[in-house]
Amino acid sequence: MIADIHITEKSFGDKTLMKDVKFSVDDGEKVGVVGRNGVGKSTLFGILAGTDNDYTGEVVFRRGITIATTAQEHHGLGEQTVMAYILSGLPEYPELKKIIDEYPLTMGDNMRKIEEYTQALERFDQKGFYQVEEKIDRELMNFQLEGFGNRKISSLSGGQKRLVEIVKIMHSEAHLALIDEPTNHMDYVAKQQFIDWMNSQPHQAMLIITHDRDVLGQVDRIVEIKDGQAVSYRGNY
């Protein structure tokens, strides 16, 4: 088990949104999260991501796991490009790239730095990072964002930012991915790319808020948020 969730109460003012939301997530399990608008699906993700602590109950994650989530806000990114934003979320990439870019300018005959530089080059190659920008460009193209790698995040529409978030989470290697409405406004090619990726990650658990039947047809279980509670249905749509 990777996560055990039991929210006994979550309220906004006088309105009680959740009163007994209880379920767990296993390693590699793909869980579709459904429910009518306003029942608290996105609020649940905020609690799991740690951005909302104003609730009663307990959320327990297995020690050492990493969680990735599709961001709803993109403040403070300045002039950051789409490519730089996606690359910043790749495990090990920023650290390795920094060594590869900066060490040749300063290492001289320093054997320790030469060894670190050599190891960084080897690891960069092992992780496939020399080809990763080309791969990201293809994924963006399939999401109807061809040539967007050099565009600034701040210049994108809300829908375009959502698609960029999907590409970023596809490269996160997180133990648990929280994905909010991934296929909204996607065409068939884009949706199939997402589904193919989802099915290619046997060890990554996912919670996916969606009402898309094609996506729900691929999950292991569906959790419905209804009347403040969570009801689990084994199997897909």
N, C-alpha and C positions, 0 to 999 in steps of 0.2 A: 504493500500500500504506500502510495506517495503522498496522499493528503486525506485528512479526516476533518470534515466540516460539520459543525453543529452551531447554527445561529439561532439562539432562542428568541431574540427580539432585535428588530431594526426598525426604528421609527424616524419619521420626519415631522416634527411638531406633534400634533395630535393624531397623526395618521400612522398606524402600525403597518409597515410594509412586509415584514417577515416575523413569524412567530414560532416556527419550528422547521427551519430548513436544515435537513440532515442528510448527508450522503458522503461517500468516500470515493476516491479515485485511485485505481491501481496503476502500476507501472505500465506504460505504453498504451493505456486505455484511451480510446477516443469516445468522448461523451458529448452528445448534442444537448444544448440547453435551450428549452423552448418555453413559451408562455406569452400571454397577451402583453401588449405595450403597457408599461407602467407597473408591472408586477415586481420589478426589482432585479432583472437579469444583469443589467450593467452595474447596478449597485453591488450585486454579489461579486462581480469581477473586481470592483474597487476594493472590497474587503479582502479578497484573496491576494490582490496585488500589494496590499499593505498601505494603500492611499486613503482608506476609510477605516478608522479605528473606533468609530462611534456606534458600537453595537454591543449586545450582550450575547455571550456564547464563547465558543472556542474553535479556532482553526489551527490544526496541527499539521505541519509538514515534516516529512522525513528529513533528518539532519543532512545538511550539505547539498540539498537540491537547489537548482537554479530555476527561476520563473521568468518567462518572457510574456509580455502583453502588448496588444496593439494600443498605442498611445492615442488618447483623444485630443490632447492639446499639444501644440508644438511651439510654445513660447521659448524665447531665449536662444534660438538656434542661429540667430544673426544671418550671416551670409552663407551658411552651410549648404552645400549642394546635396542633391538626392543621393549621389554615389557615396559621398563622404559620410552621410547620415547612416546609410545601410552598412557601410564598412565599419563604422564605429561600434556596431553591435555584434560583430563577428568575434567569437572567443579567440583570444591571443593575437588577433590581427593588429590592433593599434600598437601593442607593445613590440611585436616583432618588426613592424614597419618603421617604428621609431629608431630601433637599433640599426636596421639596414640603411636607413637614410642618414643617420647622424654619426655613427661610429667611424665610417671612412674619413670623416673630416677631422677627427680628434684622436684616433687610437694610436697612430704612429707605430712604434715597436712594442707597445704595451701588450704583452702576451695574454693577459687575462681578457682584455677587450677583444683581441684578435680571436680568441677561442669563443667568446660570447657571440661575436659577429658571425663566425663560421657556423655555430650551432643555430643561430637565428635564420641563416640562409637555408640550412637543411630543414628546419622545422617549417619555414615558410613554404618550401617546396612540398613537404609531406602533406601539409594541410590543403594543397591545391590553390594557394593564394595567388600564384602567378597567373592563373586563368580565371580568378573569381570575378574580376570586373567584366570580362567578356560574358560570363555566365549571367551576371546580374543584368547586363544590357539585354540579353535574350529574354530573361524573365520579365523585365519592364516592357519589352516590345510585345510579348504575349498578353500583357495587361493593358495594351493600347497606350503605352507610355514610351513609345520609341523615341530615342534621342533625349530622354529626360534626365540622364545621368548628371549632366552639367547644370541643370536648372536648380535654382534656389528653392529650398523647401517653402520659404515664405511666399513664393509666387504661385504655388499650387492651389487648386480648388480643394474643398473638403473631400470630395470623392477621389481625387488624385492622391491626396495624402493617405487616404485609407488603403489604396492599392500599394503605395510605397511601404506602409506598415506591414502589409502581408509579405512583401518580398523580404523585409528586414527580419521578420519572425521566422521565415523559411530558412534563414541562415544562422539562427540564434543558437542552435544545438542545446536549447534549454531542456531540462527534465520535464517541465510542465509549461505548455503554451496556452495562454488565455486569448481566444480569438473572437472578436465581436463582429458579427455580420460580415464575414469575409467575401461573400459572393454578390453583395448588393451591386447592381449596375454592371456586373461582369457579362461579357459575351460567352459563347460556348467554349472558345479556345482558352480564355482566361480561367473559366471555371474548371475546365478539365486539367489545366496546369495545377491549380490548387488541390484538386482531388487526388491527382497523381502524386503530388508531394506528400499529402496527408497519409496516403497509403504506403509511402516509401519510408516511413519513420516508425518502425515497429517498437522502438524503445522510448519514444517520446510520447508522454501523455498529453492529451489536448482536451480542453473544454471549449466548445464552439457554440456561441450564441447564433442560431440560424433558424430560419423556417424554410430553407431551400431543401426540397425533397431529394435532390441529387446528392447533396452533402449528407443529409440525415440517413440516406440509404447506405452510407459507408461506415457509420459509427457503430460502436459496440453496444452502446446504451444511450437511452434518452432520459434526461431529467427534466420534468415539467415543474415550473414554479407556478403554483396556483393556490389562491386563498391563503397566502403567507407561508405555505409549506412546499416541500419538495417531494415529488412522487417519481420514483425511478421505474423505468421500463427496460428490461433486458432485451437486447436486440436492436435493430435499426428500424427505420420508418416503414 
